[in-house]
Amino acid sequence: MILSLQEFLVTTLFMCLMLYTKINGQQQNCIDAADTTITIVATLAVVKLGGTTVVQCQVSPPSKKFCGLRIVLSGPFMPFQFDETNCPRGTITEPRYTGQCDVTAGRYGLRITNVQMIDAGTWSCDYMNSFRNSKTVITVVAPPSGPVLTSQPTTAINNIVTLQENSSLTITCDGSQSGATGLTYKWSGVNLSGQSNNKLSFTRISKTDSGVYTCTVSNTYGSVTGRITINVQYPPNSVALQGPTSPVQESTSVNLTCTATGGNPEPNLAITRTPGGSTVKRGVSPLTYSTSVNKTDNQAEYQCTATGAGIPTPMISNKVVLTVTHAVDSVSLTPVKSLITEGNSIGFFCAATDGNPDNFTYTWQLSTAPGVWKSIGPNIDHHVIHDLSKADSGLYRCQVANTVGFTISNIATVDVQYAPKLKRKVKSVAAKIGETAKLTINYDANPTPTTLRCSHRMREASYFATMSKTQWNVIIKSVRESDYGTYSCRVKNSIGSITATIKLAETVVHQSDAGVVLGSISFVLVVILFIVVLIQLLRNNRGIVLIDRLRKTKTKEPTTEYTSCNENKTHDADSRDYAAATPYVNVAFSGEPHENDPNFYEDVKM
């Protein structure tokens, strides 16, 4: 056997120490090996891990002095060495035994506390001079140090095994290193029957196999339990998207909620919108997306997708399709402007674009006064007016409505043109010689007439004319006898013309108004006086006589002769200066007074 350098040095030191002790002991009169007995008190000690034991050496006879007593654990070290009076002089190789001497009544021992596995082995008491010894064996016993749980093919991390559903798994519980004699498996605290070996196998693991598994190993001195957690990842049972099931109106806020039921770990959700496939919201269940819809969201499709560690392939929910209702975007009315002659026909078309729902209703409206509209026509997208008249002129528009609201079109203008028409019967005019006469023709025409031609006695008459929108005034200054008679005046516009007949007569002289009034008053007074006198006579009985006399009296009716005097007057009508006469006048209006202005002349007595 070849000793190592350490063993050689220790052995050499030991031999030198023995030699020194022997010489020194002889000098100190130490006990003689021949008459000294050294025995160990206990030849076998079984100590539980962490307990306490004492290795004791018995010296006989105890009265004798001794030197060189040692308590040694087999091996190349000497933990203690005693002399005759003191505890060990020191620990030679193992500091953990320092100060653990035990000396009582001739017994010298080493007290070992908190026994560990390194304290197990053969201990001996010997006497350095004689090399005699007595041995004891210390056995340290303990419960199992604990099972070692391993998993294949997935490795446990921090005693947690994470794997996909339907994967295979084997768990091994090894307690052989601590001399275990028993092994028990439990799942979530419940014994697993039928597990007689140290392997627990899953061919296709499911989510119901998730949980905490324990393995317990035991021996005579106790038991130890090891734990391992199986985390089975699996997809959710379902992914559903909820949203509006009926049409929603534009500018309304809607909520879309995605819910995933089950799943480990909790899935990641994403709500997407098509067309485009853009993601509008991400999160976990329940995931809600709120938005204010507009017409561009009509028929938009939304879906929810679930992904995550437990989902081999993405899970897609049902579709939610939005139906967004909104009013008509625009309404176009054609034609926009029409200039048309009375008696003809005109048709309008009302075109509506982009409204939902598209079951449109049409309302046609006419305005003939500012701000006032009345409904006309049927509920269709076109409107035709036959045999146009003046009453059909005005502003037209079309209103298109659905269940959401209505939109009004642009405005179309209809201008119905017609020939002049007399608004009222033409009155005769009377004037004195030398006065100014005004012959008035009231008409209705579109466009406004631009031509007036009057004739008198089968020839062109001499006059001035003033014009407004609905009236022509024929002005005759300094009326002469030859101006009396019937005038035929023709009013004309671009559509047609009309002829009016007006008579200019001489003014008849009547009793003055004051005389008429005075005469009336006198007659009333005479009547009143007569009644008063009659009443007085009746009171005096004289009235009866008077009445009788009146009855008997016969009177004669006066006769009146009428004489008419006709003067034959001759006028040279052509001798007047008609240089300024205007047979027909085209009148242009301005802001300054004009002789053709109807306010320019004095009023003419009619």
C-alpha positions as CSV (number, residue, x, y, z in Angstrom):
1,M,0.0,0.0,0.0
2,I,1.5,3.3,-1.0
3,L,0.8,6.3,1.3
4,S,0.1,9.7,0.1
5,L,2.2,12.6,1.1
6,Q,-0.4,13.8,3.6
7,E,-0.7,10.3,5.1
8,F,3.1,10.0,5.3
9,L,3.5,13.2,7.2
10,V,0.6,12.4,9.6
11,T,2.1,9.0,10.3
12,T,5.6,10.4,10.8
13,L,4.2,13.0,13.2
14,F,2.3,10.3,15.0
15,M,5.4,8.1,15.5
16,C,7.4,11.1,16.7
17,L,4.6,12.0,19.1
18,M,4.4,8.5,20.5
19,L,8.1,8.4,21.0
20,Y,8.1,11.7,22.7
21,T,5.2,10.8,24.9
22,K,6.8,7.5,25.9
23,I,10.0,9.2,26.9
24,N,8.1,12.0,28.6
25,G,5.7,9.6,30.3
26,Q,8.5,7.6,31.7
27,Q,9.9,10.8,33.0
28,Q,6.5,11.8,34.4
29,N,5.9,8.3,35.8
30,C,2.9,7.7,33.5
31,I,0.9,4.6,33.9
32,D,2.5,1.5,32.6
33,A,0.9,-0.3,29.7
34,A,1.3,-3.5,31.6
35,D,-0.9,-2.7,34.4
36,T,-3.4,-0.4,32.7
37,T,-6.6,-1.4,31.0
38,I,-8.4,0.9,28.4
39,T,-11.8,-0.1,27.1
40,I,-14.5,1.6,25.2
41,V,-17.8,1.9,27.0
42,A,-20.1,1.1,24.1
43,T,-19.1,-1.0,21.2
44,L,-22.0,0.0,19.0
45,A,-23.9,3.2,18.7
46,V,-26.8,3.9,16.4
47,V,-27.5,7.6,16.2
48,K,-30.2,9.5,14.4
49,L,-29.2,12.3,12.1
50,G,-29.0,15.5,14.2
51,G,-28.8,13.7,17.5
52,T,-26.1,13.5,20.2
53,T,-23.7,10.6,21.2
54,V,-20.6,10.2,23.4
55,V,-17.5,8.0,22.6
56,Q,-16.1,7.1,26.0
57,C,-12.9,5.4,27.1
58,Q,-12.7,3.6,30.4
59,V,-9.2,3.6,32.1
60,S,-8.5,1.0,34.9
61,P,-7.4,1.5,37.5
62,P,-8.6,5.0,37.5
63,S,-6.2,6.2,40.2
64,K,-3.2,5.8,38.1
65,K,-1.9,8.5,35.9
66,F,-1.7,8.0,32.2
67,C,-0.5,9.8,29.1
68,G,-1.3,9.6,25.5
69,L,-5.0,8.6,25.5
70,R,-6.6,9.2,22.2
71,I,-10.0,9.0,20.8
72,V,-9.7,8.5,17.1
73,L,-12.2,8.1,14.2
74,S,-10.7,5.6,11.7
75,G,-8.9,7.4,9.1
76,P,-5.8,9.6,8.7
77,F,-6.7,12.1,11.4
78,M,-6.9,12.2,15.2
79,P,-9.7,14.3,16.5
80,F,-8.6,14.4,20.2
81,Q,-5.8,13.6,22.5
82,F,-6.0,13.6,26.3
83,D,-3.5,14.0,29.1
84,E,-4.2,12.9,32.7
85,T,-5.9,16.0,33.9
86,N,-7.1,18.2,31.0
87,C,-9.6,18.1,28.2
88,P,-8.1,17.7,24.8
89,R,-5.2,19.8,24.1
90,G,-6.8,20.7,20.8
91,T,-8.3,19.4,17.6
92,I,-5.7,18.0,15.3
93,T,-7.7,17.8,12.1
94,E,-11.4,18.5,12.7
95,P,-12.4,21.9,14.1
96,R,-16.1,20.8,14.6
97,Y,-15.1,18.6,17.6
98,T,-13.3,21.4,19.5
99,G,-14.4,21.7,23.1
100,Q,-16.5,18.6,23.1
101,C,-14.6,16.6,25.7
102,D,-16.4,14.6,28.4
103,V,-14.4,13.5,31.5
104,T,-16.2,11.8,34.4
105,A,-14.9,9.3,37.1
106,G,-12.1,7.8,35.1
107,R,-14.0,8.0,31.8
108,Y,-12.7,10.1,29.1
109,G,-15.0,10.8,26.2
110,L,-15.9,12.9,23.1
111,R,-19.4,14.3,23.0
112,I,-20.7,14.7,19.5
113,T,-23.7,17.0,19.1
114,N,-25.9,17.4,15.9
115,V,-24.6,14.2,14.5
116,Q,-24.1,14.2,10.8
117,M,-23.2,11.5,8.3
118,I,-19.5,12.4,8.5
119,D,-19.5,11.3,12.2
120,A,-20.4,7.7,11.2
121,G,-17.6,5.1,11.3
122,T,-15.3,3.2,13.7
123,W,-14.0,5.1,16.7
124,S,-11.2,3.7,19.0
125,C,-9.7,4.4,22.3
126,D,-6.0,3.6,22.4
127,Y,-2.9,4.2,24.5
128,M,-0.1,5.7,22.5
129,N,2.6,3.7,24.4
130,S,1.0,0.3,23.9
131,F,-1.0,0.8,20.8
132,R,-3.7,-1.1,22.5
133,N,-7.2,0.0,21.7
134,S,-10.9,-0.7,22.1
135,K,-13.1,0.1,19.2
136,T,-16.7,1.2,18.8
137,V,-18.8,1.6,15.6
138,I,-21.1,4.6,15.3
139,T,-23.8,4.3,12.7
140,V,-25.7,7.5,11.8
141,V,-29.2,6.8,10.5
142,A,-31.8,9.3,8.9
143,P,-35.1,9.5,7.1
144,P,-34.8,9.7,3.3
145,S,-33.1,12.7,2.0
146,G,-36.0,13.3,-0.4
147,P,-37.2,11.9,-3.7
148,V,-35.9,13.3,-7.0
149,L,-38.8,13.8,-9.4
150,T,-37.9,14.1,-13.1
151,S,-40.1,14.4,-16.2
152,Q,-39.6,13.4,-19.8
153,P,-39.6,14.5,-22.5
154,T,-40.6,17.9,-21.1
155,T,-38.2,19.1,-18.4
156,A,-39.6,20.6,-15.2
157,I,-38.6,24.2,-14.3
158,N,-38.9,25.1,-10.7
159,N,-40.7,21.8,-10.2
160,I,-43.3,22.8,-12.8
161,V,-43.9,20.9,-16.0
162,T,-45.7,22.9,-18.7
163,L,-46.9,21.1,-21.9
164,Q,-49.6,21.2,-24.5
165,E,-52.7,19.1,-24.2
166,N,-52.5,15.6,-25.9
167,S,-48.7,15.5,-25.3
168,S,-47.0,12.5,-23.6
169,L,-45.3,12.8,-20.2
170,T,-43.5,10.5,-17.8
171,I,-42.7,11.5,-14.2
172,T,-40.0,9.5,-12.3
173,C,-39.7,9.5,-8.5
174,D,-36.3,8.3,-7.3
175,G,-35.7,7.8,-3.6
176,S,-33.0,5.1,-3.7
177,Q,-30.2,7.4,-2.7
178,S,-31.5,7.6,0.8
179,G,-32.4,4.0,1.3
180,A,-36.1,4.5,0.9
181,T,-38.3,1.5,1.4
182,G,-41.7,2.9,0.4
183,L,-43.1,5.1,-2.4
184,T,-46.5,6.7,-2.7
185,Y,-48.0,8.9,-5.5
186,K,-50.8,11.5,-4.9
187,W,-52.6,13.9,-7.2
188,S,-54.0,17.0,-5.5
189,G,-53.9,15.1,-2.2
190,V,-55.7,12.0,-3.4
191,N,-53.8,8.7,-3.6
192,L,-53.2,7.4,-7.1
193,S,-54.1,3.7,-7.1
194,G,-52.3,1.2,-9.3
195,Q,-48.9,3.0,-9.1
196,S,-46.6,0.3,-7.9
197,N,-43.4,1.6,-9.4
198,N,-41.6,4.9,-9.4
199,K,-42.8,6.0,-12.8
200,L,-46.1,7.9,-13.6
201,S,-46.8,8.0,-17.3
202,F,-49.3,9.9,-19.5
203,T,-49.8,8.8,-23.1
204,R,-52.1,11.7,-24.1
205,I,-52.3,14.2,-21.3
206,S,-55.4,16.3,-21.0
207,K,-56.4,19.4,-19.2
208,T,-58.0,17.3,-16.4
209,D,-54.5,16.0,-15.6
210,S,-53.3,19.4,-14.5
211,G,-52.5,19.7,-10.8
212,V,-49.9,19.0,-8.1
213,Y,-48.4,15.6,-7.9
214,T,-46.5,14.3,-4.8
215,C,-44.2,11.4,-4.3
216,T,-43.5,10.2,-0.7
217,V,-40.5,8.0,0.2
218,S,-40.0,6.5,3.6
219,N,-37.7,4.3,5.8
220,T,-37.6,3.3,9.4
221,Y,-36.7,6.7,10.6
222,G,-39.2,8.8,8.6
223,S,-40.6,10.0,5.3
224,V,-40.0,12.8,2.9
225,T,-42.4,14.1,0.2
226,G,-41.4,15.7,-3.2
227,R,-43.7,17.8,-5.3
228,I,-44.1,18.5,-9.0
229,T,-46.8,20.5,-10.8
230,I,-48.2,19.6,-14.2
231,N,-49.5,22.6,-16.1
232,V,-51.4,21.5,-19.2
233,Q,-52.0,24.2,-21.7
234,Y,-55.2,24.0,-23.8
235,P,-57.4,26.2,-26.1
236,P,-60.6,27.9,-25.0
237,N,-63.9,26.0,-25.4
238,S,-65.3,28.8,-27.6
239,V,-64.6,32.3,-28.9
240,A,-67.7,34.4,-29.6
241,L,-68.2,38.0,-30.8
242,Q,-71.4,39.8,-29.8
243,G,-72.7,43.0,-31.4
244,P,-75.8,44.7,-32.8
245,T,-78.2,42.3,-34.5
246,S,-80.5,45.0,-35.9
247,P,-79.8,48.1,-38.0
248,V,-78.2,51.0,-36.2
249,Q,-78.5,54.7,-37.2
250,E,-75.5,56.7,-38.4
251,S,-73.6,58.5,-35.6
252,T,-74.8,55.9,-33.0
253,S,-72.3,54.3,-30.7
254,V,-72.1,50.5,-30.8
255,N,-70.2,47.9,-28.7
256,L,-68.6,44.7,-29.9
257,T,-67.6,42.2,-27.2
258,C,-65.4,39.2,-27.7
259,T,-65.5,36.5,-25.0
260,A,-63.3,33.4,-24.7
261,T,-64.6,30.6,-22.5
262,G,-62.0,28.5,-20.8
263,G,-58.4,28.1,-22.0
264,N,-55.0,27.8,-20.3
265,P,-53.3,30.2,-20.3
266,E,-55.8,33.0,-20.9
267,P,-55.8,33.6,-24.7
268,N,-54.9,36.8,-26.4
269,L,-57.8,38.3,-28.3
270,A,-57.9,40.6,-31.3
271,I,-61.0,42.1,-32.9
272,T,-60.5,42.8,-36.7
273,R,-62.6,44.6,-39.2
274,T,-63.0,43.7,-42.9
275,P,-62.6,44.8,-45.6
276,G,-59.0,45.6,-44.9
277,G,-58.4,43.1,-42.1
278,S,-57.2,45.8,-39.7
279,T,-57.1,45.1,-36.0
280,V,-59.2,47.6,-34.0
281,K,-58.7,46.2,-30.5
282,R,-56.4,43.8,-28.6
283,G,-56.7,42.4,-25.1
284,V,-58.0,39.5,-23.0
285,S,-61.6,38.2,-22.4
286,P,-64.0,40.0,-22.2
287,L,-62.6,42.4,-24.9
288,T,-65.0,45.3,-25.8
289,Y,-64.6,47.6,-28.8
290,S,-66.7,50.8,-28.9
291,T,-67.1,52.9,-32.0
292,S,-69.4,55.6,-33.4
293,V,-70.6,54.3,-36.8
294,N,-71.1,56.2,-40.0
295,K,-72.2,55.2,-43.4
296,T,-68.8,53.8,-44.4
297,D,-69.4,51.1,-41.7
298,N,-72.5,49.8,-43.5
299,Q,-72.0,46.0,-44.2
300,A,-68.6,46.1,-42.4
301,E,-67.7,42.7,-40.9
302,Y,-66.0,42.1,-37.5
303,Q,-64.4,39.0,-36.1
304,C,-62.4,38.0,-33.1
305,T,-59.3,35.9,-33.1
306,A,-57.8,34.0,-30.1
307,T,-54.1,33.1,-30.0
308,G,-51.8,31.9,-27.2
309,A,-49.5,29.2,-25.8
310,G,-52.4,26.8,-25.4
311,I,-53.8,27.3,-29.0
312,P,-51.9,25.4,-31.7
313,T,-53.8,27.2,-34.4
314,P,-55.7,30.5,-34.1
315,M,-59.4,30.3,-33.2
316,I,-61.7,32.6,-35.0
317,S,-65.1,33.7,-33.8
318,N,-68.4,34.2,-35.6
319,K,-68.9,37.3,-37.8
320,V,-70.8,40.4,-36.8
321,V,-72.1,42.4,-39.8
322,L,-73.2,46.0,-39.2
323,T,-76.1,47.5,-41.0
324,V,-75.9,51.3,-40.7
325,T,-78.9,53.4,-41.7
326,H,-78.5,57.0,-42.9
327,A,-80.4,59.7,-44.7
328,V,-79.9,60.3,-48.4
329,D,-76.6,62.0,-49.1
330,S,-77.7,64.2,-51.9
331,V,-80.7,65.0,-54.1
332,S,-80.4,66.5,-57.6
333,L,-83.3,68.1,-59.4
334,T,-83.3,68.7,-63.1
335,P,-83.8,70.8,-65.1
336,V,-82.6,73.7,-63.0
337,K,-84.1,76.6,-64.9
338,S,-86.9,76.6,-67.5
339,L,-88.3,79.5,-69.6
340,I,-91.4,78.0,-71.2
341,T,-94.6,79.3,-72.9
342,E,-98.0,78.9,-71.4
343,G,-99.8,75.8,-72.6
344,N,-96.7,73.6,-73.0
345,S,-95.5,70.8,-70.7
346,I,-92.5,70.4,-68.5
347,G,-91.0,67.4,-66.6
348,F,-88.7,67.2,-63.5
349,F,-86.6,64.3,-62.4
350,C,-85.4,63.9,-58.8
351,A,-82.3,61.8,-58.4
352,A,-81.3,60.6,-54.8
353,T,-77.9,59.0,-54.0
354,D,-76.6,56.8,-51.2
355,G,-79.3,56.4,-48.6
356,N,-80.0,53.4,-46.4
357,P,-82.7,52.0,-46.4
358,D,-83.4,52.9,-50.0
359,N,-87.2,52.7,-49.8
360,F,-87.4,56.5,-50.5
361,T,-90.5,58.7,-50.4
362,Y,-90.7,61.7,-52.6
363,T,-92.3,65.0,-51.8
364,W,-92.6,67.7,-54.5
365,Q,-92.9,71.3,-53.3
366,L,-93.7,74.6,-55.0
367,S,-93.1,78.1,-53.7
368,T,-94.8,81.2,-55.3
369,A,-94.2,83.5,-52.3
370,P,-90.9,83.9,-50.4
371,G,-90.5,81.3,-47.7
372,V,-93.8,79.6,-48.4
373,W,-93.8,76.0,-49.8
374,K,-96.7,73.8,-50.6
375,S,-96.7,70.1,-51.5
376,I,-97.7,69.1,-55.0
377,G,-97.4,66.0,-57.2
378,P,-97.3,62.3,-56.5
379,N,-94.8,60.2,-54.4
380,I,-92.5,59.3,-57.3
381,D,-89.1,60.4,-58.5
382,H,-90.5,62.5,-61.4
383,H,-93.1,65.2,-61.8
384,V,-94.7,66.3,-65.1
385,I,-96.9,69.4,-65.5
386,H,-99.1,69.6,-68.6
387,D,-100.8,72.7,-70.1
388,L,-98.7,75.2,-68.1
389,S,-100.3,78.3,-66.9
390,K,-99.2,81.4,-64.9
391,A,-100.0,79.6,-61.7
392,D,-97.2,77.1,-62.5
393,S,-94.5,79.7,-62.3
394,G,-92.3,79.6,-59.2
395,L,-89.6,77.7,-57.4
396,Y,-89.6,73.9,-57.4
397,R,-87.8,71.4,-55.2
398,C,-87.8,67.7,-54.3
399,Q,-87.6,66.2,-50.8
400,V,-86.4,62.6,-50.5
401,A,-86.9,60.8,-47.2
402,N,-86.3,57.4,-45.6
403,T,-86.8,56.0,-42.1
404,V,-83.8,58.0,-40.9
405,G,-84.5,61.5,-42.2
406,F,-84.9,63.6,-45.4
407,T,-82.8,65.6,-47.8
408,I,-83.9,68.5,-49.9
409,S,-82.8,69.0,-53.4
410,N,-81.6,72.1,-55.2
411,I,-84.1,74.6,-56.4
412,A,-85.4,74.7,-59.9
413,T,-87.0,77.8,-61.4
414,V,-90.0,77.7,-63.8
415,D,-90.9,80.9,-65.6
416,V,-94.1,80.5,-67.6
417,Q,-94.5,83.1,-70.3
418,Y,-97.8,84.2,-71.7
419,A,-99.4,86.9,-73.8
420,P,-100.9,90.0,-72.1
421,K,-104.3,89.7,-70.4
422,L,-106.5,92.4,-69.1
423,K,-106.6,92.4,-65.4
424,R,-109.9,94.3,-65.1
425,K,-112.5,96.0,-67.3
426,V,-111.3,99.1,-69.0
427,K,-113.2,102.2,-67.7
428,S,-114.2,105.1,-69.8
429,V,-112.5,108.4,-69.1
430,A,-114.0,111.9,-69.0
431,A,-112.1,115.1,-69.4
432,K,-112.8,118.7,-70.2
433,I,-111.4,120.5,-73.1
434,G,-107.9,121.7,-72.2
435,E,-107.4,119.2,-69.4
436,T,-105.0,116.3,-69.4
437,A,-106.6,112.9,-69.9
438,K,-105.1,109.6,-68.7
439,L,-106.3,106.4,-70.3
440,T,-105.2,103.4,-68.1
441,I,-104.8,99.8,-69.3
442,N,-104.2,97.2,-66.5
443,Y,-102.8,94.0,-67.8
444,D,-101.0,90.8,-66.7
445,A,-98.2,89.6,-69.0
446,N,-95.0,87.7,-68.9
447,P,-92.6,89.0,-70.1
448,T,-93.5,92.6,-69.5
449,P,-94.9,94.2,-72.7
450,T,-92.6,96.5,-74.6
451,T,-95.0,97.8,-77.2
452,L,-98.2,99.9,-77.0
453,R,-100.0,101.2,-80.1
454,C,-103.3,103.2,-79.9
455,S,-105.5,104.3,-82.8
456,H,-108.3,106.9,-82.7
457,R,-110.8,107.3,-85.5
458,M,-108.9,104.7,-87.6
459,R,-105.6,106.4,-87.4
460,E,-102.7,106.7,-85.1
461,A,-103.5,108.7,-82.0
462,S,-101.2,111.4,-80.5
463,Y,-100.3,110.6,-76.9
464,F,-97.6,110.1,-74.4
465,A,-97.3,106.7,-72.6
466,T,-96.0,105.7,-69.2
467,M,-95.5,102.1,-68.2
468,S,-95.2,100.0,-65.1
469,K,-95.0,96.2,-64.8
470,T,-98.7,95.7,-65.0
471,Q,-100.1,99.0,-66.4
472,W,-99.9,101.3,-69.4
473,N,-101.0,104.9,-69.1
474,V,-101.9,106.8,-72.2
475,I,-101.5,110.5,-71.5
476,I,-103.3,113.1,-73.7
477,K,-102.4,116.7,-72.9
478,S,-104.7,119.7,-73.5
479,V,-107.7,117.7,-74.7
480,R,-109.5,119.0,-77.7
481,E,-112.9,118.3,-79.1
482,S,-111.3,116.0,-81.8
483,D,-109.7,113.9,-79.0
484,Y,-113.0,112.6,-77.8
485,G,-114.1,109.2,-79.0
486,T,-113.0,105.6,-78.7
487,Y,-109.4,104.5,-78.6
488,S,-108.2,101.1,-79.6
489,C,-104.9,100.2,-77.8
490,R,-102.9,97.1,-78.5
491,V,-100.5,95.9,-75.8
492,K,-97.8,93.4,-77.1
493,N,-95.0,91.3,-75.7
494,S,-92.9,88.5,-77.3
495,I,-95.6,85.9,-76.8
496,G,-98.6,87.7,-78.1
497,S,-100.8,90.8,-77.8
498,I,-104.2,92.0,-76.6
499,T,-106.4,95.0,-77.7
500,A,-108.3,97.2,-75.2
501,T,-111.0,99.7,-76.1
502,I,-111.2,102.9,-74.1
503,K,-113.6,105.8,-74.5
504,L,-112.6,109.4,-73.9
505,A,-115.8,111.5,-73.3
506,E,-116.4,115.2,-72.5
507,T,-117.0,115.9,-68.8
508,V,-120.8,116.6,-68.1
509,V,-121.4,119.7,-66.0
510,H,-123.6,118.9,-63.0
511,Q,-125.0,121.1,-60.2
512,S,-122.4,122.0,-57.7
513,D,-122.1,119.9,-54.8
514,A,-122.8,122.8,-52.4
515,G,-126.1,123.6,-54.1
516,V,-127.2,119.9,-53.9
517,V,-126.4,119.8,-50.3
518,L,-128.2,123.2,-49.6
519,G,-131.3,122.1,-51.6
520,S,-131.4,118.8,-49.7
521,I,-131.3,120.7,-46.4
522,S,-134.0,123.1,-47.4
523,F,-136.3,120.3,-48.4
524,V,-135.8,118.6,-45.1
525,L,-136.6,121.8,-43.2
526,V,-139.8,122.4,-45.2
527,V,-141.0,118.9,-44.5
528,I,-140.3,119.3,-40.8
529,L,-142.1,122.6,-40.8
530,F,-145.1,121.1,-42.5
531,I,-145.4,118.3,-40.0
532,V,-145.2,120.7,-37.1
533,V,-148.0,122.9,-38.5
534,L,-150.1,119.9,-39.2
535,I,-149.8,118.7,-35.7
536,Q,-150.9,122.1,-34.3
537,L,-153.9,122.3,-36.6
538,L,-155.0,118.8,-35.5
539,R,-154.8,119.9,-32.0
540,N,-157.2,122.8,-32.8
541,N,-159.5,120.7,-35.0
542,R,-158.6,122.9,-37.9
543,G,-156.6,120.3,-39.6
544,I,-159.6,118.3,-40.6
545,V,-161.1,121.2,-42.4
546,L,-157.9,122.0,-44.1
547,I,-157.6,118.4,-45.2
548,D,-161.1,118.4,-46.7
549,R,-160.4,121.6,-48.6
550,L,-157.3,120.0,-50.0
551,R,-159.2,117.1,-51.2
552,K,-161.7,119.2,-53.0
553,T,-159.2,121.4,-54.6
554,K,-158.1,120.5,-58.1
555,T,-154.6,121.4,-59.3
556,K,-153.1,121.3,-62.7
557,E,-149.6,119.6,-63.3
558,P,-147.1,122.0,-64.8
559,T,-145.6,121.1,-68.2
560,T,-141.9,121.4,-68.9
561,E,-140.4,121.8,-72.3
562,Y,-136.9,120.4,-73.0
563,T,-134.7,121.9,-75.6
564,S,-131.6,120.4,-76.8
565,C,-129.0,122.4,-78.5
566,N,-126.5,120.8,-80.7
567,E,-123.7,122.9,-81.8
568,N,-121.9,121.9,-84.9
569,K,-118.3,122.4,-84.1
570,T,-115.5,121.6,-86.4
571,H,-112.0,121.0,-85.3
572,D,-109.0,120.7,-87.5
573,A,-107.4,117.7,-85.7
574,D,-104.5,117.8,-88.0
575,S,-103.7,121.4,-87.2
576,R,-102.3,120.4,-83.8
577,D,-98.6,119.9,-83.4
578,Y,-98.0,116.1,-83.0
579,A,-94.3,116.3,-83.4
580,A,-93.9,115.1,-79.8
581,A,-96.5,112.4,-80.2
582,T,-95.4,108.8,-79.6
583,P,-97.6,106.2,-81.3
584,Y,-95.8,103.4,-79.4
585,V,-93.2,103.8,-76.7
586,N,-90.5,101.5,-75.5
587,V,-90.0,102.7,-71.9
588,A,-86.8,102.4,-70.0
589,F,-87.0,103.1,-66.3
590,S,-84.4,105.0,-64.3
591,G,-84.1,106.6,-60.9
592,E,-84.9,110.2,-62.3
593,P,-88.4,111.6,-63.0
594,H,-89.4,111.2,-66.6
595,E,-92.3,112.5,-68.5
596,N,-93.3,108.9,-69.1
597,D,-93.4,108.2,-65.3
598,P,-97.0,107.7,-64.2
599,N,-96.3,110.1,-61.3
600,F,-95.0,112.8,-63.5
601,Y,-98.4,114.1,-64.6
602,E,-101.3,115.5,-62.6
603,D,-104.2,113.2,-61.8
604,V,-106.8,113.1,-64.5
605,K,-110.4,113.2,-63.5
606,M,-112.1,110.0,-64.5
